[in-house]
Amino acid sequence: MASERITLTVPGPDGDREVGLSNPNRVLWPQLGITKHELAEYAIAVSEPFLEANGNRPVSLERFPDSIDGDSFFSKNPPKGTPAFVEAVTVTYNSGRRHPQLVLTETAAIVWAVQMNTIVFHPWASLAGQTDNPVELRIDLDPQPGTGFADAVPAAHALREVLGEAGLEAWVKTSGNRGIHVFCPIEPTHEFLEVRHAVIAAARELERRMPEKVTTNWWKEERGERIFVDFNQANRDRTMAGAYSPRALPTATVATPVTWDELNGVDPSAFTIRSVPQRLADSGNPWSGLLDRPGRIDTLLEWWQRDLDAGLGELPFPPDFPKMPGEPPRVQPSKKNAENWTADGRAR
């Protein structure tokens, strides 16, 4: 028996497009009864601010063939049968491999991604026209066990001050879960590794000001009950849930831009697939014009060099990255035997 299928009429820059949606009544969020059709309607409702934040850049799709309670996988490359209105760009991954990656440029492309069972959208920090150089400096404030969203709020405000001292304008959004994402628009004049170093410089400065509340320790055993500044989210091919992306959580929360003035009173669980469209209709998009006034990371890179000169070196990379120059040993500190490692962090 053929599966149920409907056709949605989706407005776009070249006129309306007809986009098919199979199994529209499949329940993706069992606890709330949110269906694939409802997710597609949400995508249409938020498409303008969604594309402003996530469009025209490489994007990874986190796809759930059954529901959020089932298995998932990431889709980066255009699958067979991808319609012509879904674009792609060739990117270089951290391994040096090059491959086409999906790019969303219009509402119909987002609805197509929903048809492909996408729930979470993970955009790169760079645009399709220059994929090696980010247009955003991104910092993930990640609450550790014993802390929560409320603990990340003062850290976010302090981080805003740090970034302001470096000449950057900070924008903020909920992660859709427990954390906070802080973005700064930047000129695309530096590649990912340099932007990562700028993030580390800002993170270390924040840690100096809030040592009991914030940490840059990569190893979980060293973080304690503090907010972890996840500097590795600034790496090439490392992404976080984009603005207005749903999250695969029972409450159907959405990663939602907010103003700095409202951050203190924010309840991130209130921003859901069912509530965010009305929020946009009532209050508009707090991230409108995000990329209009890009800053430069020169000052942060000066701080990075200052810290290098003071003896603070490179920080660990994710385990799937090649060994990087100056990187410390990739071994949990409690399991490290100093006799087995050279001074430059290589195994003997």
C-alpha positions in Angstrom: 0.0 0.0 0.0 1.3 3.4 -0.9 2.1 5.7 1.9 -0.1 8.7 2.5 1.2 11.8 0.8 0.2 15.5 0.6 1.5 18.4 -1.5 2.3 21.8 0.1 2.3 25.0 -1.8 5.4 26.9 -0.7 6.1 30.5 -1.7 9.6 31.3 -2.9 11.7 33.8 -4.8 10.8 32.3 -8.2 7.1 31.8 -7.4 5.2 29.0 -5.6 6.7 25.5 -5.5 4.8 22.3 -4.9 6.6 20.2 -2.4 5.5 16.7 -1.6 5.3 15.4 2.0 5.0 11.7 2.6 3.6 10.3 5.8 2.4 13.7 7.0 0.6 12.3 10.0 3.7 10.5 11.3 4.2 11.6 14.9 7.7 13.0 15.4 7.3 14.1 19.0 5.2 11.3 20.7 4.8 13.1 24.0 3.1 16.1 22.3 1.6 14.5 19.2 3.5 16.8 16.9 3.4 15.4 13.3 5.6 15.8 10.3 3.0 18.0 8.7 3.0 20.3 11.7 6.8 20.5 11.5 6.6 21.4 7.8 4.1 24.2 8.6 6.4 25.4 11.4 9.3 25.5 8.8 7.2 27.6 6.5 6.1 30.0 9.3 9.7 30.7 10.4 11.4 30.5 7.1 12.4 34.1 6.7 14.3 34.5 10.0 15.5 30.9 9.7 17.1 31.6 6.3 18.6 34.9 7.4 20.4 32.9 10.2 21.1 29.6 8.4 20.6 30.0 4.7 23.3 30.3 2.0 25.8 28.3 4.0 26.8 24.6 4.3 24.4 22.8 6.5 24.2 19.3 8.1 20.7 17.8 8.5 20.0 15.6 11.6 17.4 13.2 10.3 15.0 10.9 12.3 13.3 8.4 10.0 10.9 7.4 12.8 10.5 9.9 15.6 12.8 11.7 18.1 12.7 8.5 20.2 14.2 6.5 17.3 17.6 6.4 15.6 19.0 9.3 13.8 21.8 10.1 11.4 23.5 13.2 9.9 23.2 14.0 6.2 25.7 16.4 4.7 25.9 15.6 1.0 22.9 16.0 -1.4 21.2 12.6 -1.6 20.1 11.0 -4.9 16.9 12.8 -6.2 17.6 16.1 -4.5 15.5 18.7 -6.3 17.3 21.5 -8.2 16.1 24.2 -5.8 18.2 22.6 -3.1 21.8 23.8 -3.6 25.2 22.5 -2.7 28.7 23.8 -2.3 32.0 21.9 -2.1 33.7 22.2 1.3 36.9 21.0 2.8 36.6 19.0 6.0 39.2 18.8 8.8 40.6 15.6 7.3 41.4 17.5 4.1 38.7 15.6 2.2 36.5 17.7 -0.1 32.9 17.0 -0.8 29.6 18.7 -1.8 27.5 19.8 1.2 23.8 20.9 1.2 22.9 24.6 1.1 19.4 25.9 1.9 18.4 29.2 0.1 14.6 29.2 0.0 11.6 28.0 2.0 10.9 25.1 -0.3 14.4 23.7 0.5 13.6 23.8 4.2 10.3 21.9 3.6 12.2 19.4 1.4 14.6 18.8 4.4 11.5 18.2 6.6 10.3 15.7 4.0 13.7 14.0 4.4 12.8 13.7 8.1 15.1 16.4 9.3 14.5 17.8 12.8 17.7 19.6 13.7 19.5 21.9 11.3 23.3 22.4 11.9 24.6 25.3 9.8 28.3 26.2 9.3 29.7 29.5 10.5 30.7 30.4 6.9 28.8 31.3 3.8 28.7 29.2 0.6 30.7 31.8 -1.3 33.7 31.5 1.0 33.4 28.3 3.1 36.9 28.5 4.6 36.4 31.8 6.4 33.6 32.1 9.0 31.3 35.1 9.1 30.4 34.4 12.8 32.4 33.9 15.9 30.4 31.4 17.9 30.7 30.5 21.6 28.7 27.7 23.3 28.1 28.1 27.0 27.5 24.6 28.1 26.2 23.9 31.7 27.9 21.0 33.4 26.2 18.6 35.9 25.1 20.6 38.9 24.5 23.7 36.8 21.8 24.9 34.4 20.5 27.6 32.2 20.2 30.1 35.0 23.9 29.6 35.8 24.8 30.3 32.1 23.0 33.6 32.0 25.5 35.7 34.1 28.3 34.0 32.2 26.7 35.2 28.9 26.4 38.7 30.1 30.0 38.7 31.2 31.1 37.2 27.9 29.2 40.0 26.1 31.4 42.5 28.1 34.6 40.7 27.1 33.6 40.6 23.5 32.6 44.3 23.6 36.1 45.2 24.9 37.5 43.3 21.9 35.4 45.5 19.6 32.7 42.8 18.8 28.9 43.0 19.0 27.5 39.9 20.7 24.1 38.4 19.9 22.5 35.6 22.0 20.1 32.7 21.7 19.0 29.7 23.7 20.4 26.4 22.5 17.0 24.8 22.7 18.3 22.8 25.7 20.2 23.9 28.8 22.9 26.1 27.2 23.3 29.5 25.7 24.9 30.4 22.3 26.7 33.7 21.8 27.4 34.8 18.3 29.4 37.8 16.9 29.3 38.8 13.2 32.8 39.0 11.9 34.5 39.9 8.6 35.4 36.7 6.7 39.1 37.5 6.8 40.4 34.6 8.9 40.0 30.8 8.5 38.6 28.5 11.0 41.7 27.8 13.1 42.4 31.5 13.6 38.7 32.1 14.6 39.0 29.1 17.1 42.0 30.8 18.6 40.0 34.0 18.9 37.3 32.0 20.7 39.9 30.5 23.1 41.2 34.0 23.9 37.8 35.3 24.8 37.0 32.1 26.8 40.2 32.4 28.8 39.5 36.1 29.5 36.0 35.1 30.7 37.5 32.3 32.8 39.8 34.8 34.5 36.9 37.0 35.5 34.7 34.1 36.7 37.0 31.3 37.8 34.5 29.7 40.1 31.7 29.8 37.5 33.3 29.2 34.2 35.9 26.8 32.8 37.8 26.1 29.6 38.9 22.6 30.7 38.3 20.2 27.9 38.3 17.1 30.1 35.0 16.6 32.0 36.7 15.4 35.1 38.3 18.8 35.5 35.3 21.0 34.9 33.4 20.7 38.1 30.0 22.5 38.6 30.8 25.3 36.2 29.8 26.5 32.8 32.1 25.0 30.1 33.0 27.4 27.3 33.1 24.9 24.4 35.8 26.4 22.2 35.8 23.4 19.9 32.5 24.3 18.5 34.4 27.0 16.5 36.3 24.3 14.5 35.7 23.6 10.9 32.8 21.2 10.4 31.7 21.7 14.0 28.2 23.1 14.3 25.4 23.8 16.8 21.7 23.9 16.3 20.9 26.9 14.2 18.6 29.7 15.1 14.9 28.6 14.9 16.0 25.0 14.5 13.9 22.5 16.5 15.6 20.2 18.9 15.0 16.5 19.2 13.8 16.8 22.8 10.5 15.6 24.3 9.3 19.2 24.7 9.9 20.2 21.1 12.0 23.2 22.1 13.6 25.5 19.5 17.0 27.2 19.6 15.6 30.8 19.8 17.2 34.2 19.5 16.5 36.6 22.3 17.4 40.1 23.2 20.0 40.8 25.9 17.3 42.7 27.9 15.1 39.7 28.1 17.8 37.0 28.7 17.5 37.2 32.6 13.8 36.3 32.5 13.9 33.7 29.7 12.5 30.2 30.2 14.1 28.3 27.3 11.4 25.5 27.6 8.8 28.1 26.6 10.2 28.4 23.1 8.7 25.5 21.1 7.5 24.6 17.6 4.1 25.6 18.7 5.0 28.9 20.4 7.8 30.4 18.4 5.7 31.4 15.3 3.5 33.5 17.5 6.5 35.0 19.3 7.9 36.1 15.9 4.5 37.6 14.9 4.2 39.5 18.2 7.8 40.6 18.7 9.7 40.2 15.5 13.1 38.6 15.0 15.8 39.7 17.6 18.5 38.6 15.2 17.3 40.7 12.2 20.3 42.2 10.6 22.8 40.0 12.4 25.4 40.2 9.7 25.0 43.8 8.8 27.8 45.2 11.0 30.6 42.6 11.1 33.5 43.2 13.4 37.1 42.0 13.3 38.9 39.5 15.5 42.3 41.3 15.6 42.1 42.2 19.3 41.2 38.7 20.3 44.1 37.4 18.2 46.4 39.8 20.0 45.0 38.3 23.3 45.7 34.8 22.0 49.3 35.8 21.2 49.6 37.5 24.6 48.5 34.2 26.3 50.9 32.2 24.2 53.8 34.4 25.2 52.7 33.9 28.8 53.0 30.2 28.5 49.3 29.3 27.7 49.4 27.0 24.7 47.0 25.3 22.3 44.0 23.4 23.7 42.8 19.9 22.8 41.0 19.3 19.5 38.1 16.8 19.1 39.3 13.2 18.8 38.5 12.9 15.1 40.8 15.7 14.2 44.4 15.1 13.1 47.0 15.9 15.7 47.5 19.6 15.6 50.7 21.6 16.2 51.2 22.5 19.8 48.2 20.4 21.0 48.5 18.8 24.4 48.2 15.1 24.8 44.8 13.6 24.0 44.5 11.6 27.1 42.4 12.0 30.2 44.5 13.7 32.8 43.8 11.1 35.5 45.1 8.4 33.1 48.1 10.2 31.8 51.5 8.8 32.6 54.0 11.6 32.1 56.8 9.1 31.2 54.9 8.1 28.1 54.7 11.6 26.6 57.2 14.0 25.1 57.3 17.7 26.1 55.3 18.6 22.9 52.5 16.2 23.7 53.3 13.3 21.5 53.3 9.7 22.7 56.7 8.1 23.1 
